[in-house]
Amino acid sequence: WSSYGISGLTGISSVYGFSNNNVFVGAGNGSIWKFDGINWKSFASLTKDGNNRIVFDNIWGESASDFYALGAYVDETGYANNAVIAHYYNGKWEMINTDVLYGIVEHLYKNFPDNKIYLQVIGGRNLTDSTHIYEYSQGKFLKLYSNIWTRGLQADISLINNEVYFVLGNEIAVRRDNKFQTVVNVTNPNFYQRIWGRSSKDIFLLMIDGLAHFNGSDIEYLFHFTSGQATPWTQIFGAALFENEVFFLVYEPPTGLSLVYHGILK
């Protein structure tokens, strides 16, 4: 990250944009900054329980007047166990009560078919090194899935065509009528529980040795990482998917390189 020499803009940990003049970043000490197309300006300085040591791991929302900033701040043990969800709506911030959550709120999305909110929480002092999936409704959190944070068991969520897709260990599912419905069970043991997609028949899967694609019936590798299965495994932390092009944010621990993989549909 480069701060372009902007005084006060440090510790950038997340970015989300709605247009080229509505870009928001989570920065150090619980701050949110906005790029208006010309300048970066401080947008908010947030605290929870009097603490401003918040790290915002992600920002997501529907518009520049309705979005969430999520993450955590450290507890008395020095670990980021105090979950944070801040909701900006029509000019006002609400710090949502997350006392029942323990760990980092890593992802949060609205499921547009039923307008329910789902989130992923990682870590936590009650179940250390775990991943949890919650539904949030009317100020209450309902735990839907929980397992240890390890390949083959961990959980994640992804927003695909405005619908939340759930990674529950080796199962990829959607949620209909308050029940999980399986989209596909991934039998390849190299599945690394992270997905991105454009539809139920167009899903990219992170594997420990490469990137695979699900076309609605079959899963095939698109490529293998140059480091193979060398540990720590190569990571894909994000993706931007367009009609004929895809971009993936890649980090290679064996080389220390941060890369952008670019794919073009032929």
C-alpha positions, -999 to +999 in steps of 0.1 A: +000+000+000+011+036-007-005+065+012+006+090-015+021+112+013-013+119+028-008+130+064-027+107+088-035+080+063-016+050+076-021+014+084-044+007+054-060-027+058-091-027+035-106-010+005-140-009-011-153+013-039-188+021-053-174+044-081-142+061-090-152+090-067-166+069-038-137+048-026-133+040+011-104+025+030-100+012+065-069+027+081-051+028+114-067+036+148-103+029+137-103+055+109-121+054+076-109+075+047-127+084+015-113+092-020-137+116-038-120+113-072-095+140-065-085+139-028-083+116+001-101+129+032-107+115+067-143+102+067-147+088+103-128+080+134-145+052+151-143+037+186-159+007+204-160+006+242-137+036+242-111+017+221-098+031+188-073+003+181-097-012+155-084-029+124-109-030+097-103-061+076-130-055+051-156-030+039-188-040+021-221-024+013-248-015-012-239+022-017-218+051-004-246+059+020-251+023+032-221+001+040-204-019+068-168-017+081-158-049+099-128-063+118-117-064+155-095-048+181-072-066+205-082-078+239-063-079+272-043-109+259-031-090+228-052-110+203-078-095+180-108-112+197-131-082+201-153-082+170-163-050+154-191-042+129-198-006+121-227+003+099-229+036+080-264+045+069-276+079+056-249+099+072-249+082+106-227+055+121-240+027+143-216+004+162-234-029+162-234-048+195-211-078+188-206-089+224-216-125+215-190-127+188-154-136+196-128-130+169-123-110+137-154-103+115-137-111+082-166-110+057-202-097+058-227-098+029-264-092+023-282-121+006-304-102-018-330-129-024-342-127+012-324-096+025-306-115+053-272-106+065-245-133+068-210-130+082-178-150+088-159-147+121-124-162+125-105-169+157-120-161+191-112-168+227-139-193+232-130-215+202-095-204+193-084-209+157-120-216+145-143-202+118-179-194+124-208-185+101-236-163+115-269-149+103-276-114+116-312-103+119-330-077+141-300-072+163-294-108+170-267-133+158-276-169+150-247-193+146-252-215+115-218-233+113-186-236+133-155-257+129-117-255+134-097-232+111-079-258+091-081-270+055-110-294+049-131-281+078-130-243+079-158-220+066-161-190+044-187-170+025-187-153-009-212-131-027-220-145-061-246-128-083-260-111-052-265-144-034-244-155-005-226-188-011-213-208+019-182-229+021-188-254+048-157-275+049-157-293+015-193-284+008-204-253-012-240-244-005-266-217-006-293-210+020-330-213+011-359-214+035-335-214+065-318-245+052-285-251+035-288-265-001-257-281-016-244-266-048-214-290-050-194-313-027-157-308-035-140-342-033-105-330-042-086-329-008-066-299-021-096-276-019-086-246+003-121-234+013-121-201-007-143-193-037-153-165-061-179-166-089-204-151-112-231-177-110-238-212-097-222-225-129-192-203-129-172-206-096-135-203-090-120-224-062-087-219-044-067-251-041-035-255-022-017-262-055-036-239-080-068-224-091-098-246-102-131-238-119-166-253-114-189-251-145-220-265-128-211-301-133-173-306-132-143-291-114-111-286-135-078-269-128-072-237-147-035-236-136-011-249-110+010-226-088+046-225-098+056-235-062+033-265-063+023-276-028+052-259-011+043-246+023+032-221+034+008-224+005+003-197-021-027-176-012-054-158-033-069-131-011-093-115-035-107-114-070-124-090-095-145-108-120-159-093-152-177-107-181-147-117-201-118-110-177-108-120-142-081-107-118-068-125-087-047-110-059-020-136-052+007-138-025+035-164-029+051-171+005+080-191-011+091-160-032+076-132-011+059-118-042+025-101-043+011-107-078-020-100-099-031-130-120-051-119-151-073-143-171-091-136-204-119-156-218-111-168-253 
